[in-house]
Amino acid sequence: MDRNDNTAMGPNELAAMELFHQLLALSPEGDETTLRLTVRLGNSRFIGDVLLSAKDVAALNDALVSLNAYRADLEDETAPADEPPPTADALPPVADDDVTDMVNALENLANGGA
């Protein structure tokens, strides 16, 4: 964000800043950079760049796969009953304990854990 911009941040800006800082916490200094992410708001306002190591990219991908599978499972539970059952290619359901474990592992990684 512009350093001279003193306007109050709304909920979208605060959420973007929180995500940006969580991503910054993933890769410790000195790791070889594999990926650079640029975080911007929906109106293209720049938040910042984040450099990630290969290990952190893999961990972030794993966490997002679990999150997306969990969300898909929640949507399936609220879908109308007249929809056809999921195909054999659908992701298996994710147990709440698995999601909790993945979130804890991601938080641990973000806090510098192994």
N, C-alpha and C positions, 0 to 999 in steps of 0.2 A: 504494500500500500504506500501511497505517497506520504513521506515523512511530515510534510507540511499540512496534511489534511487533518483538521481537528473535528470533523463531523462525528457525531455519535454513531457507533456501529449498531446495526440492527441484528436480529437473530440469524440471518443468513451469513452476515459478515463474521459474527462470533463463531458460528459453526465452522466456517471455512478456516478461521484462524486456529480453532481447536484441532481440526484435522491436520492443518499445516504443521502445527507444533508436535502432534503425535507422530507424523511422518518424519520430522526432523530428529526425533528421539530414536528412531529405528537404527540408523547407521552411525556407529561411533566414528570419531575422527580417525583417519589413517587407513580405513578399509578401502579397497579398490572400488571405484565407482563403476557400476554396471548400467545404471539408469538414472536419468534426470527427469523429474516430474515438475511441471509448472502448475501451480495452483492458482486458479482464477475464479472470480465470481461469475455468475450467469451473464452479467453485463460486460464481461471481459476485463474487469478491474483486476489488476495483478496483485496477488497475495505474496507469492514467493516461489523460489525454486528449491527442490529437495533432491539431494544426491543419495542414492541407495546402492548398497553392495548386492552382489548376486545372492548371498544368503538371505538378506532381508527381502529381496524381491520374491524369492521362493516362499518365504514365510508369509509374506503379505498375500501372495496368490493363494496359498493354502487356506488362509483365514477367510479370504473373499469367496472361495469356492464353498466353504462350509456355510458362510453367511447367506450366499445366494441359494444354496440347497435348502437351508432352514426357512428362508422366506418363501421359496416355492412350495414347501411343505405346508406352511401356514396358509398360503393362498388356496392350496388344494382342499384344505379342511373347510374353508369358507365358500368354496365354489358350489354352485347349484348342483343338486343330485342328478339332474338329467344330462350332465356332461359325461362323455365317455371316460372310462378309466384311463390312467396314464399308460403310455406305450412302454414296451420293454426297454426302450432306450432312456427312459426317465431316470433321474438320479434317485438313489434310495433315500428313504426318509432319514433324517438326522435326529438322534435323541437329544433331549435338552441337556443331558450331562455332557455329551460330546461338544455341544456349542459352548457350554460353560468352560470346558477344558481348553477349547481353541481360543476363546476370548482371554482366558487366564494366561495361556502361552503367548499370545500376542502382546498382552500387557507386560508380561515378564520380559519379552524381547525388547519392547519399547523402553523399558526401564534399565536396559543394559544387561539383562540376564542371558543365559545361554539357551 
